[in-house]
């Protein structure tokens, strides 16, 4: 980037949100187990944070029964009780692993996404505890790259509890304050829309997803029965089994297909779904190509925040090149003088052969457009 100039981006990884997302996935399993336990009372409220899922009950007996169910059925979580409140949290080892691997996973996903831009010399590396640096040599504007980077591409399937044409219409049903375990998501006909004003509708859904798209194996452009372009995706065996269970339990109900807290499709489940499915809507070919890439490369465990963006000029590279050429010429002159004084005529012949070998090597490198690296210089 010093030689060509380019763009340098510094992003911070929201690891707390990654922990919260993992807890949300466990939360849906907890709800399923609680539903199957006949004598289990429902909590008065649920609150999700990176510290855990807080379940508040009417009395201590209900909380004690719920805590016993957690310890028996959901052994991936730890649970603690304070009177009528139960807190379910990630085990220390799982949380430590998530904190340690979130940035590395993000780098892997971004590398798969940005390879599509064919930026030569692209560099992504970890910086500190929860930050990463992206260097884009030869790039003057990184708007498209930033749009691709910041998309979490977290695909979720959530049962729609209520649907309305405006957000206020749903908020009015709760006197303007939503329960902590509910959220309102906009419905967009445009995959890349970002303004609330362009929403075609609003859905009231649970904070906890019924199913996530982390088990998607492939996503590509396809065409529906009406010939319109759509997103076709296939899931792993485990993902297909979970999707089949969710669809079986919710036949006749409406499900929102949500990407990054925006519903891109709202459909009514007519029957069981399997491994291969399609997301239909008013999509353009360009939008489908971009979102297929995001889904195929994988979702980010945690959202990214742009901390710093700087455009690096090639002046530093020019200075380094100029100093390097001067050092090379000076060393050749010194070598010639040494050879002439110490070896005489033989020293001049050795110096000429060295120069010819150097020029021949540079010619071949230029011919094949190869890069001369430091190990290559040592080998010469």
SULBELDA-V272760 format. One record per residue. RES is the residue in one letter. PHI is phi in whole degrees, 0 to 359 (none if undefined). PSI is psi as a letter, one per 30 degrees, with the letter a starting at -180 (* if undefined). D_LAST is the distance of its C-alpha to the last C-alpha in Angstrom with 2 decimals. Layout:
BEGIN
res = (RES,RES)
phi = (PHI,PHI)
psi = (PSI,PSI)
d_last = (D_LAST,D_LAST)
END
This chain:
BEGIN
res = (X,X,X,X,X,X,X,X,X,X,X,X,X,X,X,X,X,X,X,X,X,X,X,X,X,X,X,X,X,X,X,X,X,X,X,X,X,X,X,X,X,X,X,X,X,X,X,X,X,X,X,X,X,X,X,X,X,X,X,X,X,X,X,X,X,X,X,X,X,X,X,X,X,X,X,X,X,X,X,X,X,X,X,X,X,X,X,X,X,X,X,X,X,X,X,X,X,X,X,X,X,X,X,X,X,X,X,X,X,X,X,X,X,X,X,X,X,X,X,X,X,X,X,X,X,X,X,X,X,X,X,X,X,X,X,X,X,X,X,X,X,X,X,X,X,X,X,X,X,X,X,X,X,X,X,X,X,X,X,X,X,X,X,X,X,X,X,X,X,X,X,X,X,X,X,X,X,X,X,X,X,X,X,X,X,X,X,X,X,X,X,X,X,X,X,X,X,X,X,X,X,X,X,X,X,X,X,X,X,X,X,X,X,X,X,X,X,X,X,X,X,X,X,X,X,X,X,X,X,X,X,X,X,X,X,X,X,X,X,X,X,X,X,X,X,X,X,X,X,X,X,X,X,X,X,X,X,X,X,X,X,X,X,X,X,X,X,X,X,X,X,X,X,X,X,X,X,X,X,X,X,X,X,X,X,X,X,X,X,X,X,X,X,X,X,X,X,X,X,X,X,X,X,X,X,X,X,X,X,X,X,X,X,X,X,X,X,X,X,X,X,X,X,X,X,X,X,X,X,X,X,X,X,X,X,X,X,X,X,X,X,X,X,X,X,X,X,X,X,X,X,X,X,X,X,X,X,X,X,X,X,X,X,X,X,X,X,X,X,X,X,X,X,X,X,X,X,X,X,X)
phi = (none,291,280,263,80,157,242,240,243,241,241,256,260,279,292,299,290,297,295,296,296,295,295,297,295,294,299,291,293,298,299,294,295,296,292,284,275,298,274,280,282,280,290,291,206,229,227,256,210,292,281,151,256,262,253,249,246,291,214,291,296,297,294,296,296,293,296,296,297,299,294,275,262,244,279,286,246,260,225,219,232,230,61,260,240,244,246,256,227,292,293,302,291,291,296,296,295,296,294,283,256,300,291,295,296,297,298,297,294,295,297,294,289,282,300,292,274,54,273,284,84,302,227,230,212,286,224,75,284,224,229,218,241,241,247,240,293,77,258,262,229,248,298,295,295,296,297,288,294,283,288,293,59,272,271,224,247,227,290,278,275,213,230,212,277,219,292,296,298,284,295,298,288,240,56,85,235,283,300,294,261,235,213,247,240,280,252,242,275,258,300,256,294,224,258,299,294,269,291,270,183,222,239,265,225,281,294,271,288,287,199,247,264,288,255,286,263,205,215,203,286,215,231,282,295,271,86,278,293,210,260,258,222,237,245,292,300,293,296,295,294,294,296,295,294,297,293,296,284,235,298,93,263,264,238,261,265,244,237,54,62,227,282,261,199,235,231,260,283,264,192,291,257,243,281,252,217,227,252,254,167,272,253,265,298,295,296,295,299,292,285,297,298,296,292,289,285,105,273,285,296,219,291,249,236,287,264,205,226,220,264,264,279,271,300,297,293,298,297,297,293,295,296,296,295,297,295,294,296,297,294,292,295,297,296,296,297,294,295,294,288,273,247,73,297,296,294,293,299,296,292,298,297,295,295,298,296,294,294,296,297,296,297,293,296,292,296,264,53,271,251,272,262,298,301,294,296,296,293,290)
psi = (f,e,e,f,l,a,k,k,k,k,k,k,k,i,e,e,e,e,e,e,e,e,e,e,e,e,e,e,e,e,e,e,e,e,e,f,j,e,g,k,k,k,l,e,l,k,k,k,l,f,f,a,k,k,k,k,l,e,l,e,e,e,e,e,e,e,e,e,e,e,f,e,e,i,f,f,l,l,k,l,k,j,c,g,k,k,k,k,l,k,l,e,e,e,e,e,e,e,e,f,f,e,e,e,e,e,e,e,e,e,e,e,e,f,f,f,f,h,j,k,g,k,k,k,l,k,j,a,e,h,l,l,k,k,k,j,k,g,k,f,k,g,e,e,e,e,e,e,e,f,j,e,h,j,k,k,k,k,k,k,e,l,k,l,f,l,e,e,e,e,e,f,f,g,h,f,j,k,l,f,g,l,l,k,k,l,k,k,f,k,e,g,l,f,k,f,f,g,k,f,l,k,k,j,l,l,e,k,k,f,k,l,g,f,g,k,e,l,k,l,k,l,k,a,f,g,f,k,k,l,j,k,l,k,l,l,e,e,e,e,e,e,e,e,e,e,e,e,f,g,k,f,l,k,k,k,j,k,j,h,g,k,j,f,k,j,l,k,j,f,a,k,l,b,e,k,l,k,j,l,a,i,k,l,e,e,e,e,e,e,e,e,e,e,e,e,f,l,k,k,e,k,l,k,k,j,e,k,k,k,j,k,l,g,e,e,e,e,e,e,e,e,e,e,e,e,e,e,e,e,e,e,e,e,e,e,e,e,e,e,e,e,f,b,e,e,e,e,e,e,e,e,e,e,e,e,e,e,e,e,e,e,e,e,e,e,e,g,h,l,k,j,l,e,e,e,e,e,e,*)
d_last = (24.94,24.25,22.54,25.12,28.10,30.28,32.77,32.68,35.47,36.71,39.22,41.42,42.48,46.22,46.19,49.96,50.53,48.44,50.78,53.75,52.66,52.30,55.77,57.19,56.12,57.85,60.84,61.64,61.70,64.04,66.34,66.43,67.40,70.00,71.53,71.94,73.61,77.20,78.48,75.51,76.50,74.28,72.77,74.31,70.89,67.16,64.51,60.75,58.22,54.98,57.21,58.97,61.78,65.11,68.20,71.54,74.74,78.46,79.08,77.47,78.64,76.75,73.63,74.03,74.39,71.27,69.24,70.39,69.30,65.84,65.34,66.46,64.75,61.65,59.98,56.64,58.31,60.10,63.52,65.76,69.26,71.18,74.75,74.59,70.88,68.13,64.44,61.91,58.33,55.00,54.42,52.21,49.46,49.35,49.32,46.53,44.43,45.17,44.16,40.90,39.88,41.26,38.22,35.79,38.10,38.24,34.45,34.43,37.30,35.89,32.54,34.55,36.67,34.06,31.89,34.72,33.88,30.43,28.90,25.14,23.44,26.74,26.68,29.61,29.74,32.52,33.79,36.35,39.10,40.25,38.05,35.03,32.81,31.86,29.36,29.66,27.11,28.60,32.10,34.92,37.80,37.68,41.36,40.89,38.16,40.42,43.33,41.38,40.09,43.51,45.34,46.02,47.11,49.46,51.86,55.29,58.57,61.65,65.33,67.03,70.07,71.28,70.33,71.40,70.79,70.07,68.56,71.71,73.84,72.08,72.03,75.78,76.46,75.10,76.58,73.22,71.53,69.61,69.62,66.38,65.60,65.98,63.91,64.37,61.66,61.79,61.74,59.62,59.75,56.44,53.43,51.68,54.82,54.76,58.11,61.22,63.30,61.76,62.72,65.16,66.54,66.17,66.10,67.21,65.07,64.29,61.43,60.56,59.02,60.72,57.37,53.76,51.10,48.38,48.94,48.15,45.77,45.54,46.87,47.05,49.13,52.37,55.80,59.13,62.36,63.28,60.03,58.70,55.09,54.64,52.12,52.05,50.69,50.70,50.96,50.12,52.96,53.75,53.64,55.91,58.33,58.55,59.02,61.75,63.58,63.44,64.65,67.39,68.76,68.78,70.15,72.12,70.37,67.95,64.30,61.85,58.22,56.42,52.87,52.08,55.83,56.72,58.75,57.39,60.05,63.42,64.83,67.81,67.08,69.12,67.94,65.23,61.62,58.95,55.20,54.80,56.23,56.12,56.42,58.47,59.31,59.08,55.30,53.14,50.28,47.75,49.18,49.16,45.53,44.50,46.72,45.74,42.11,43.27,45.45,42.91,40.09,42.56,44.64,43.45,45.06,45.69,46.04,43.55,44.45,42.37,42.05,39.78,38.37,36.29,34.72,31.44,30.76,27.49,28.35,26.17,23.16,24.15,24.41,21.01,19.50,21.60,20.75,17.01,17.37,19.63,17.34,14.50,17.21,18.73,15.69,15.20,18.93,18.96,16.25,18.41,21.53,20.32,19.26,22.56,24.70,23.30,22.45,24.45,23.95,21.16,19.17,19.68,18.49,15.23,14.78,15.79,13.41,10.43,12.13,12.89,9.44,8.57,12.02,11.80,8.97,11.22,14.21,13.42,12.75,16.03,17.80,17.39,17.74,14.81,13.68,10.36,10.75,9.97,8.77,6.32,5.17,5.43,3.78,0.00)
END
